[in-house]
Amino acid sequence: LSQFCRGSLNFCLPRPQLRRKLFAAMDSKEAQSQITQMISFIASEAQDRASEIQKKGEEEFSIEVHRLITEQKEKVRQTYEKKVKQIETQ
């Protein structure tokens, strides 16, 4: 292997073909790192969104339960008043 040495620090690089492979490997590692970061970001955003959807669903469920309970209480109250009137008129 022939090497090209540069500067006073005696920094040597391998032949041009190997150098290209080395830089391609570094680019590939950098690309993989960026992909990993993107995947992590997307997963985090998806988790946040899923949490928001879950919270909204729980809130809507709670509101609907409250509405149904209130509606049924009103029906019971009306039925009770109706029976009280029937008893009073007998």
C-alpha positions in Angstrom: 0.0 0.0 0.0 1.3 3.3 -1.0 0.4 6.3 1.2 0.3 10.0 0.7 1.6 11.9 3.6 0.6 15.5 4.3 1.8 18.3 6.5 4.2 18.3 9.4 1.9 16.2 11.5 2.8 13.3 9.3 -0.9 12.6 8.5 -1.0 9.8 6.0 -3.9 8.7 3.8 -4.2 5.4 2.0 -4.3 5.1 -1.8 -7.0 7.1 -3.6 -9.2 4.0 -4.1 -9.1 3.1 -0.5 -9.6 6.7 0.5 -12.8 6.8 -1.5 -14.0 3.7 0.2 -13.1 5.1 3.6 -15.0 8.3 2.9 -17.9 6.4 1.5 -18.0 4.3 4.7 -17.9 7.5 6.8 -20.7 8.9 4.7 -22.6 5.7 5.1 -22.1 5.8 8.9 -23.2 9.4 8.9 -26.2 8.6 6.8 -27.1 5.7 9.1 -26.7 8.0 12.1 -29.0 10.5 10.5 -31.5 7.8 9.6 -31.4 6.6 13.2 -32.0 10.1 14.5 -34.9 10.6 12.0 -36.4 7.3 13.1 -36.1 8.3 16.7 -37.7 11.7 16.0 -40.6 10.1 14.1 -41.2 7.5 16.8 -41.2 10.2 19.5 -43.6 12.4 17.5 -45.9 9.4 16.9 -45.8 8.6 20.6 -46.7 12.2 21.5 -49.5 12.2 18.9 -50.8 8.8 20.2 -50.8 10.2 23.7 -52.8 13.3 22.6 -55.3 11.1 20.8 -55.7 8.9 23.9 -56.2 11.9 26.2 -58.7 13.5 23.8 -60.6 10.1 23.7 -60.7 9.9 27.5 -62.0 13.5 27.7 -64.7 12.8 25.1 -65.6 9.6 26.9 -65.9 11.4 30.2 -68.1 14.1 28.7 -70.4 11.5 27.1 -70.7 9.6 30.3 -71.6 12.9 32.1 -74.2 13.7 29.5 -75.8 10.3 29.7 -75.9 10.4 33.5 -77.5 13.8 33.4 -80.0 12.7 30.8 -81.0 9.6 32.8 -81.3 11.7 36.0 -83.7 14.0 34.3 -85.8 11.1 33.0 -85.9 9.7 36.5 -86.9 13.1 37.9 -89.6 13.5 35.3 -91.0 10.0 36.0 -91.0 10.7 39.7 -92.9 14.0 39.2 -95.4 12.2 37.0 -96.0 9.5 39.6 -96.4 12.1 42.4 -99.0 13.9 40.3 -100.8 10.6 39.6 -100.9 9.9 43.3 -102.1 13.4 44.2 -105.0 13.2 41.7 -106.3 9.8 42.9 
